[in-house]
């Protein structure tokens, strides 16, 4: 045996105080080594744990943000589909553009924190996000440039729906990845707690050994250990800013103080991690609050629509209907609870006297699988226009518009037009209407047929130069141009023109400009009186008088 090793063994076995102190020191050194190893392990584990927490929280937050933005984009797109014209669709198109840009920004930020275990799945997800954004940008362009109808036709695309479904599946898969990381965090947290308890137990054992050797170490050992004990208790009580004494000593006491300092640093890092975790929870709650607020805004907007809105799922059960739908069909607020079968809702409308058709036929029409529209005649003379469309995720959405007053106005307008047509056709003077720009004939009455000697079907759409002799056409168009330049009614007294088939006629014409909405002359109205017979009779009367 090596003489130095033999001397050390002999000293340890010695019953003297020096031997006891040496045994205590050996045991203390082993405990300190163990404490250091556990502390270093705890530091490494805490660093890994903090990175996992940060990555998981940011990943879960990104899943929720993308999910909310996709939902918002889809709802804005439906606003485009339901818009009556391009101007109305512009506001929803701006929302789609804003949300898709935000999706791109979130995805770009997200890509910088992707780890190896979700890189492949994220790559596929990122590609589908770009497909989704490209589809929505084209939808916006069609809505603004070509109108909502073009956008609706473009949006009714199976490939786009497949991308949307795949996108949802990617989000669910990424959510499961981050949930697995959360489970790993919980497991490591439990391990960290065990390490902390091990550290506390080791420190306690060390403290007991130090107290046992107090009789032999006196001032050089007892007082420093007491001060280290006080510092350790302070740290355990949460006073992580308390100073650890004797860290500058080169002996075992200094090593113990250094281990306590490591323990304190670990607790400080734990405090930082707890604060960061609490901040992440607060941020997540704020985001959830924003999403709930947006949902309330959406519900308010749907309830204040001018049209009734009805949404049913693929099993023909009610998902949603707004207040206007209930008002149109005279139903109370509690008559359309979610989950109610559509035939049950229609029976309630029959009871309220606002549906009188065949329920089964109506449901078959609604579930036809394509965009359908039709008018529903209610008892009491009311007419409801229904437009029905299938949803990408299954089910149907229908808008209900009360067009009773519109129908009445249309019928009144038809009656007025028939009345005016009868009056114009029976006026004895020739009535002629021309387009102000091209000077082509757009309307003639029976008297004009008789004056020109040509059927109106041969005149409509032509100019005077295509019908009359050149001299007569020049007179007619010069009168038209003079009236357009004057901008007011003009009368042209007795003058002769050569008609296409009825010879030379003596006429008096009155021309009146008709203005359009923009204030420009749109049409020329001419009232022509045939005075040929009167002009021929005048010389006869004069001769008789002579």
CORTAQUI-V969883 format. One record per pair of residues at least 24 apart in sequence whose C-alpha atoms are under 6 Angstrom apart, sorted by the first residue. I is the first residue (numbers start at 1). J is the second residue. Records with the same first field share a line. If there is no record, write none. Layout:
I=J + J
This chain:
36=259
56=178
69=99
73=99
80=148
81=148 + 152
85=147 + 148
86=144 + 147 + 148
93=140
100=133
125=170
240=264
307=400 + 401
308=399 + 400
309=398 + 399
310=397 + 398
311=396 + 397
312=395 + 396
313=395
314=394 + 395
316=341 + 342
317=341 + 342
329=354
354=378
429=528 + 529
430=527 + 528
431=526 + 527
432=525 + 526
433=524 + 525
434=523 + 524
435=523
436=522 + 523 + 524
439=463
452=499
453=501 + 502
468=500
472=497 + 498
505=532
506=531 + 532
507=531
